[in-house]
Structure formats: structure tokens, C-alpha cells
Amino acid sequence: MKIAYLCLLVCVTTLTGCTAKTMYYWGNYQNTLYDYRKNDDSHAFNRHKTELEGIINKAPSKNKPVPPGVRFELAIMEQSLGNKSRAIELLTLEKQYFPEAQYYVDKILLTIEVE
């Protein structure tokens, strides 16, 4: 009985170490992005946009930060819908949380502000 218990304990400990732990909260990003890129229709666009908003809203409750580029991607989507002020807000936050993205964010901000 002790040997079976010991084997079970080793297996559980080993498998626990195999779980993928990420620094950021990704939600269902990978699946909705794949669907959006594959289908490129309004349903997939809205589903992915909703997922990005969900990631931004749920990350704090998961005690994880929003991944880099999520706000940027959502800002581009908002810009395409004509929501200029929301796009600028998201890009400003992206730059605040990820200063290394400043060059790219500033380039997009220039195009938004010119329009």
C-alpha cells in the first residue's frame, strides 16, 4: 500500500510541475484570434473584440497583468470602428504599461490624430 501511495504522490507531483503558468492573463485570446484571422467576418471581429475587452477587465481579478499588445490591438479595432477617443485612451494605457512600445504607439497616435 505504501508503494502505491508513493507512486501516486510522485506522479501527482510530477504532473503538477507540468502545468503551464503564464505571467499574463490571456483568457481565450488564441482561439478568438485564430477565428478572426481565419474567417475575417463581422461575427469573428466582434467575438475577438469582446475577448480583448474581457481580458482587460478580468486580468486584475486574476491577479495578472494584461498582456502586452492587447490594448494596442483593441485600439486598432476601435479606430476602425471610428471610436477615436477610445483608441487614444487604450494606446495611452499601452504606452504607460509597456514603455518599450512607445515608438509604435506614437506612430499610430499620429495617424489617429491626423484623421
ZIBELBEL-V469061 format. One record per residue. N is the residue number from 1. PHI is phi as a letter, one per 20 degrees, with the letter a starting at -180 (999 if undefined). Layout:
n=<N & N>
phi=<PHI & PHI>
This chain:
n=<1 & 2 & 3 & 4 & 5 & 6 & 7 & 8 & 9 & 10 & 11 & 12 & 13 & 14 & 15 & 16 & 17 & 18 & 19 & 20 & 21 & 22 & 23 & 24 & 25 & 26 & 27 & 28 & 29 & 30 & 31 & 32 & 33 & 34 & 35 & 36 & 37 & 38 & 39 & 40 & 41 & 42 & 43 & 44 & 45 & 46 & 47 & 48 & 49 & 50 & 51 & 52 & 53 & 54 & 55 & 56 & 57 & 58 & 59 & 60 & 61 & 62 & 63 & 64 & 65 & 66 & 67 & 68 & 69 & 70 & 71 & 72 & 73 & 74 & 75 & 76 & 77 & 78 & 79 & 80 & 81 & 82 & 83 & 84 & 85 & 86 & 87 & 88 & 89 & 90 & 91 & 92 & 93 & 94 & 95 & 96 & 97 & 98 & 99 & 100 & 101 & 102 & 103 & 104 & 105 & 106 & 107 & 108 & 109 & 110 & 111 & 112 & 113 & 114 & 115>
phi=<999 & f & f & f & f & f & f & f & f & f & f & f & f & f & f & f & f & e & f & f & d & d & f & d & e & d & l & d & g & g & f & f & f & g & f & f & f & f & e & l & c & f & f & f & g & f & f & f & f & f & f & f & f & f & f & f & f & e & g & f & f & e & l & c & f & f & f & f & n & f & f & f & f & f & f & f & f & f & f & f & e & n & e & f & f & f & f & f & f & f & f & f & f & g & f & f & e & c & g & f & e & g & g & f & f & f & f & f & g & f & f & f & f & f & f>
